[in-house]
């Protein structure tokens, strides 16, 4: 059985890991992709990245991306 303090510790650790991963992803998007390729619409880049990550395992083509509502 998990005690309340163990559960709280796991929740805090989980949140910290989430913050670290989000920070890492933002750093990669901003420094490695947006700056290198002079992308100005960083919000769209983040949305596109989130879409592609959640679509892992699905085929993605240019025509599917063109039909994606948020890219228009």
N, CA, C and O atoms as CSV, one atom per row, in Angstrom:
chain,resi,resn,atom,element,x,y,z
A,1,UNK,N,N,0.844,-1.185,0.000
A,1,UNK,CA,C,0.000,0.000,0.000
A,1,UNK,C,C,0.888,1.246,0.000
A,1,UNK,O,O,1.911,1.295,0.682
A,2,UNK,N,N,0.487,2.226,-0.759
A,2,UNK,CA,C,1.241,3.464,-0.859
A,2,UNK,C,C,0.690,4.457,0.164
A,2,UNK,O,O,-0.513,4.714,0.201
A,3,UNK,N,N,1.565,5.007,0.982
A,3,UNK,CA,C,1.132,5.995,1.966
A,3,UNK,C,C,0.944,7.346,1.288
A,3,UNK,O,O,1.376,7.555,0.155
A,4,UNK,N,N,0.299,8.245,1.994
A,4,UNK,CA,C,0.059,9.583,1.447
A,4,UNK,C,C,1.362,10.313,1.153
A,4,UNK,O,O,1.467,11.021,0.151
A,5,UNK,N,N,2.355,10.144,2.022
A,5,UNK,CA,C,3.622,10.835,1.798
A,5,UNK,C,C,4.343,10.265,0.578
A,5,UNK,O,O,4.971,11.018,-0.166
A,6,UNK,N,N,4.266,8.950,0.356
A,6,UNK,CA,C,4.866,8.354,-0.837
A,6,UNK,C,C,4.171,8.849,-2.101
A,6,UNK,O,O,4.816,9.129,-3.111
A,7,UNK,N,N,2.849,8.952,-2.026
A,7,UNK,CA,C,2.081,9.429,-3.166
A,7,UNK,C,C,2.441,10.883,-3.481
A,7,UNK,O,O,2.597,11.251,-4.645
A,8,UNK,N,N,2.569,11.698,-2.442
A,8,UNK,CA,C,2.927,13.102,-2.626
A,8,UNK,C,C,4.309,13.229,-3.245
A,8,UNK,O,O,4.517,14.056,-4.133
A,9,UNK,N,N,5.251,12.422,-2.789
A,9,UNK,CA,C,6.607,12.443,-3.319
A,9,UNK,C,C,6.606,12.038,-4.788
A,9,UNK,O,O,7.298,12.653,-5.599
A,10,UNK,N,N,5.843,11.018,-5.135
A,10,UNK,CA,C,5.761,10.582,-6.525
A,10,UNK,C,C,5.134,11.655,-7.403
A,10,UNK,O,O,5.568,11.865,-8.536
A,11,UNK,N,N,4.129,12.327,-6.891
A,11,UNK,CA,C,3.467,13.387,-7.643
A,11,UNK,C,C,4.420,14.548,-7.890
A,11,UNK,O,O,4.473,15.082,-8.998
A,12,UNK,N,N,5.171,14.940,-6.870
A,12,UNK,CA,C,6.128,16.035,-7.008
A,12,UNK,C,C,7.215,15.657,-8.005
A,12,UNK,O,O,7.586,16.465,-8.857
A,13,UNK,N,N,7.729,14.432,-7.903
A,13,UNK,CA,C,8.769,13.980,-8.839
A,13,UNK,C,C,8.238,13.943,-10.267
A,13,UNK,O,O,8.940,14.322,-11.205
A,14,UNK,N,N,7.009,13.490,-10.431
A,14,UNK,CA,C,6.398,13.424,-11.750
A,14,UNK,C,C,6.263,14.819,-12.352
A,14,UNK,O,O,6.506,15.009,-13.544
A,15,UNK,N,N,5.879,15.788,-11.537
A,15,UNK,CA,C,5.734,17.161,-12.018
A,15,UNK,C,C,7.093,17.742,-12.389
A,15,UNK,O,O,7.209,18.467,-13.377
A,16,UNK,N,N,8.107,17.432,-11.612
A,16,UNK,CA,C,9.447,17.926,-11.918
A,16,UNK,C,C,9.958,17.343,-13.231
A,16,UNK,O,O,10.555,18.053,-14.040
A,17,UNK,N,N,9.725,16.066,-13.439
A,17,UNK,CA,C,10.143,15.426,-14.687
A,17,UNK,C,C,9.415,16.066,-15.857
A,17,UNK,O,O,10.010,16.305,-16.908
A,18,UNK,N,N,8.142,16.340,-15.682
A,18,UNK,CA,C,7.362,16.980,-16.737
A,18,UNK,C,C,7.908,18.366,-17.069
A,18,UNK,O,O,8.002,18.734,-18.240
A,19,UNK,N,N,8.266,19.130,-16.047
A,19,UNK,CA,C,8.825,20.465,-16.263
A,19,UNK,C,C,10.160,20.379,-16.994
A,19,UNK,O,O,10.421,21.153,-17.915
A,20,UNK,N,N,11.000,19.441,-16.581
A,20,UNK,CA,C,12.304,19.277,-17.223
A,20,UNK,C,C,12.137,18.891,-18.690
A,20,UNK,O,O,12.824,19.438,-19.553
A,21,UNK,N,N,11.240,17.961,-18.980
A,21,UNK,CA,C,11.028,17.533,-20.366
A,21,UNK,C,C,10.457,18.660,-21.224
A,21,UNK,O,O,10.862,18.834,-22.373
A,22,UNK,N,N,9.520,19.422,-20.668
A,22,UNK,CA,C,8.962,20.554,-21.419
A,22,UNK,C,C,10.020,21.614,-21.693
A,22,UNK,O,O,10.067,22.180,-22.785
A,23,UNK,N,N,10.859,21.881,-20.717
A,23,UNK,CA,C,11.939,22.844,-20.896
A,23,UNK,C,C,12.920,22.370,-21.956
A,23,UNK,O,O,13.361,23.149,-22.801
A,24,UNK,N,N,13.253,21.103,-21.906
A,24,UNK,CA,C,14.173,20.528,-22.893
A,24,UNK,C,C,13.582,20.613,-24.298
A,24,UNK,O,O,14.277,20.984,-25.244
A,25,UNK,N,N,12.322,20.276,-24.434
A,25,UNK,CA,C,11.662,20.339,-25.739
A,25,UNK,C,C,11.632,21.777,-26.254
A,25,UNK,O,O,11.900,22.015,-27.432
A,26,UNK,N,N,11.309,22.733,-25.389
A,26,UNK,CA,C,11.297,24.136,-25.804
A,26,UNK,C,C,12.687,24.607,-26.213
A,26,UNK,O,O,12.830,25.336,-27.195
A,27,UNK,N,N,13.702,24.201,-25.476
A,27,UNK,CA,C,15.069,24.582,-25.830
A,27,UNK,C,C,15.461,24.026,-27.192
A,27,UNK,O,O,16.075,24.723,-28.001
A,28,UNK,N,N,15.109,22.783,-27.441
A,28,UNK,CA,C,15.427,22.167,-28.733
A,28,UNK,C,C,14.684,22.884,-29.855
A,28,UNK,O,O,15.269,23.198,-30.892
A,29,UNK,N,N,13.395,23.142,-29.646
A,29,UNK,CA,C,12.609,23.822,-30.677
A,29,UNK,C,C,13.149,25.221,-30.949
A,29,UNK,O,O,13.303,25.623,-32.103
A,30,UNK,N,N,13.433,25.951,-29.889
A,30,UNK,CA,C,13.857,27.342,-30.060
A,30,UNK,C,C,15.287,27.448,-30.598
A,30,UNK,O,O,15.528,28.119,-31.601
A,31,UNK,N,N,16.210,26.796,-29.942
A,31,UNK,CA,C,17.617,26.970,-30.292
A,31,UNK,C,C,18.021,26.196,-31.535
A,31,UNK,O,O,18.722,26.719,-32.401
A,32,UNK,N,N,17.582,24.965,-31.617
A,32,UNK,CA,C,18.062,24.116,-32.705
A,32,UNK,C,C,17.243,24.246,-33.979
A,32,UNK,O,O,17.781,24.087,-35.075
A,33,UNK,N,N,15.975,24.527,-33.856
A,33,UNK,CA,C,15.125,24.536,-35.051
A,33,UNK,C,C,14.730,25.960,-35.439
A,33,UNK,O,O,15.014,26.398,-36.554
A,34,UNK,N,N,14.079,26.683,-34.532
A,34,UNK,CA,C,13.557,28.009,-34.878
A,34,UNK,C,C,14.670,28.991,-35.229
A,34,UNK,O,O,14.567,29.712,-36.221
A,35,UNK,N,N,15.716,29.025,-34.437
A,35,UNK,CA,C,16.805,29.974,-34.699
A,35,UNK,C,C,17.568,29.588,-35.959
A,35,UNK,O,O,17.863,30.437,-36.800
A,36,UNK,N,N,17.883,28.315,-36.082
A,36,UNK,CA,C,18.674,27.861,-37.231
A,36,UNK,C,C,17.954,28.091,-38.554
A,36,UNK,O,O,18.585,28.423,-39.557
A,37,UNK,N,N,16.638,27.915,-38.557
A,37,UNK,CA,C,15.878,28.025,-39.804
A,37,UNK,C,C,15.064,29.318,-39.892
A,37,UNK,O,O,14.208,29.461,-40.764
A,38,UNK,N,N,15.335,30.251,-38.989
A,38,UNK,CA,C,14.662,31.560,-38.976
A,38,UNK,C,C,13.140,31.448,-38.974
A,38,UNK,O,O,12.461,32.137,-39.736
A,39,UNK,N,N,12.615,30.590,-38.130
A,39,UNK,CA,C,11.168,30.415,-38.014
A,39,UNK,C,C,10.646,31.464,-37.042
A,39,UNK,O,O,11.092,31.545,-35.898
A,40,UNK,N,N,9.708,32.254,-37.508
A,40,UNK,CA,C,9.179,33.342,-36.683
A,40,UNK,C,C,7.941,32.934,-35.904
A,40,UNK,O,O,7.713,33.433,-34.802
A,41,UNK,N,N,7.149,32.047,-36.452
A,41,UNK,CA,C,5.907,31.631,-35.793
A,41,UNK,C,C,6.199,30.432,-34.895
A,41,UNK,O,O,5.940,29.285,-35.259
A,42,UNK,N,N,6.733,30.717,-33.737
A,42,UNK,CA,C,7.148,29.660,-32.806
A,42,UNK,C,C,5.940,28.938,-32.219
A,42,UNK,O,O,6.013,27.745,-31.924
A,43,UNK,N,N,4.845,29.642,-32.049
A,43,UNK,CA,C,3.638,29.013,-31.509
A,43,UNK,C,C,3.150,27.927,-32.467
A,43,UNK,O,O,2.795,26.830,-32.038
A,44,UNK,N,N,3.135,28.232,-33.747
A,44,UNK,CA,C,2.737,27.238,-34.745
A,44,UNK,C,C,3.713,26.060,-34.762
A,44,UNK,O,O,3.305,24.910,-34.916
A,45,UNK,N,N,4.991,26.354,-34.604
A,45,UNK,CA,C,5.996,25.290,-34.544
A,45,UNK,C,C,5.726,24.364,-33.362
A,45,UNK,O,O,5.822,23.144,-33.491
A,46,UNK,N,N,5.390,24.939,-32.217
A,46,UNK,CA,C,5.068,24.119,-31.033
A,46,UNK,C,C,3.818,23.278,-31.274
A,46,UNK,O,O,3.777,22.104,-30.907
A,47,UNK,N,N,2.796,23.880,-31.894
A,47,UNK,CA,C,1.564,23.148,-32.185
A,47,UNK,C,C,1.827,22.004,-33.162
A,47,UNK,O,O,1.319,20.897,-32.986
A,48,UNK,N,N,2.620,22.281,-34.184
A,48,UNK,CA,C,2.956,21.252,-35.164
A,48,UNK,C,C,3.752,20.127,-34.509
A,48,UNK,O,O,3.517,18.951,-34.787
A,49,UNK,N,N,4.679,20.485,-33.651
A,49,UNK,CA,C,5.467,19.474,-32.944
A,49,UNK,C,C,4.573,18.613,-32.064
A,49,UNK,O,O,4.716,17.390,-32.043
A,50,UNK,N,N,3.661,19.234,-31.345
A,50,UNK,CA,C,2.733,18.480,-30.497
A,50,UNK,C,C,1.868,17.544,-31.338
A,50,UNK,O,O,1.623,16.403,-30.945
A,51,UNK,N,N,1.406,18.024,-32.492
A,51,UNK,CA,C,0.604,17.195,-33.391
A,51,UNK,C,C,1.403,15.982,-33.870
A,51,UNK,O,O,0.906,14.855,-33.857
A,52,UNK,N,N,2.633,16.225,-34.289
A,52,UNK,CA,C,3.454,15.123,-34.803
A,52,UNK,C,C,3.804,14.123,-33.705
A,52,UNK,O,O,3.851,12.919,-33.958
A,53,UNK,N,N,4.046,14.607,-32.500
A,53,UNK,CA,C,4.356,13.697,-31.389
A,53,UNK,C,C,3.143,12.851,-31.036
A,53,UNK,O,O,3.278,11.655,-30.778
A,54,UNK,N,N,1.959,13.456,-31.023
A,54,UNK,CA,C,0.760,12.688,-30.692
A,54,UNK,C,C,0.320,11.781,-31.833
A,54,UNK,O,O,-0.485,10.873,-31.628
A,55,UNK,N,N,0.841,12.018,-33.031
A,55,UNK,CA,C,0.497,11.186,-34.186
A,55,UNK,C,C,1.552,10.123,-34.457
A,55,UNK,O,O,1.604,9.562,-35.551
A,56,UNK,N,N,2.378,9.849,-33.486
A,56,UNK,CA,C,3.423,8.844,-33.662
A,56,UNK,C,C,2.779,7.519,-34.046
A,56,UNK,O,O,1.820,7.073,-33.417
A,57,UNK,N,N,3.307,6.912,-35.061
A,57,UNK,CA,C,2.767,5.638,-35.536
A,57,UNK,C,C,1.806,5.800,-36.700
A,57,UNK,O,O,1.473,4.823,-37.370
A,58,UNK,N,N,1.359,7.016,-36.945
A,58,UNK,CA,C,0.473,7.284,-38.074
A,58,UNK,C,C,1.291,7.873,-39.221
A,58,UNK,O,O,2.260,8.600,-39.003
A,59,UNK,N,N,0.884,7.548,-40.431
A,59,UNK,CA,C,1.555,8.133,-41.585
A,59,UNK,C,C,1.187,9.604,-41.693
A,59,UNK,O,O,0.021,9.974,-41.553
A,60,UNK,N,N,2.173,10.427,-41.940
A,60,UNK,CA,C,1.951,11.860,-42.087
A,60,UNK,C,C,2.489,12.276,-43.453
A,60,UNK,O,O,3.624,11.966,-43.817
A,61,UNK,N,N,1.652,12.978,-44.189
A,61,UNK,CA,C,2.071,13.454,-45.507
A,61,UNK,C,C,1.835,14.960,-45.576
A,61,UNK,O,O,1.175,15.542,-44.715
A,62,UNK,N,N,2.376,15.562,-46.599
A,62,UNK,CA,C,2.189,17.001,-46.776
A,62,UNK,C,C,0.712,17.341,-46.942
A,62,UNK,O,O,0.249,18.361,-46.432
A,63,UNK,N,N,-0.031,16.492,-47.653
A,63,UNK,CA,C,-1.459,16.773,-47.849
A,63,UNK,C,C,-2.236,16.654,-46.546
A,63,UNK,O,O,-3.194,17.397,-46.330
A,64,UNK,N,N,-1.835,15.726,-45.669
A,64,UNK,CA,C,-2.492,15.634,-44.366
A,64,UNK,C,C,-2.192,16.857,-43.518
A,64,UNK,O,O,-3.067,17.360,-42.812
A,65,UNK,N,N,-0.957,17.336,-43.586
A,65,UNK,CA,C,-0.612,18.533,-42.829
A,65,UNK,C,C,-1.334,19.758,-43.372
A,65,UNK,O,O,-1.729,20.639,-42.609
A,66,UNK,N,N,-1.506,19.814,-44.674
A,66,UNK,CA,C,-2.223,20.945,-45.278
A,66,UNK,C,C,-3.676,20.947,-44.837
A,66,UNK,O,O,-4.289,22.010,-44.736
A,67,UNK,N,N,-4.232,19.783,-44.577
A,67,UNK,CA,C,-5.610,19.685,-44.124
A,67,UNK,C,C,-5.776,19.865,-42.628
A,67,UNK,O,O,-6.894,19.966,-42.122
A,68,UNK,N,N,-4.666,19.903,-41.935
A,68,UNK,CA,C,-4.716,20.069,-40.489
A,68,UNK,C,C,-5.192,21.475,-40.176
A,68,UNK,O,O,-4.602,22.440,-40.663
A,69,UNK,N,N,-6.231,21.619,-39.386
A,69,UNK,CA,C,-6.887,22.903,-39.139
A,69,UNK,C,C,-5.952,23.956,-38.551
A,69,UNK,O,O,-6.055,25.130,-38.908
A,70,UNK,N,N,-5.061,23.572,-37.675
A,70,UNK,CA,C,-4.219,24.549,-36.989
A,70,UNK,C,C,-3.106,25.087,-37.879
A,70,UNK,O,O,-2.531,26.131,-37.572
A,71,UNK,N,N,-2.790,24.401,-38.969
A,71,UNK,CA,C,-1.703,24.845,-39.844
A,71,UNK,C,C,-2.196,25.904,-40.812
A,71,UNK,O,O,-1.405,26.717,-41.290
A,72,UNK,N,N,-3.455,25.910,-41.102
A,72,UNK,CA,C,-4.013,26.860,-42.092
A,72,UNK,C,C,-3.861,28.266,-41.679
A,72,UNK,O,O,-4.278,29.171,-42.402
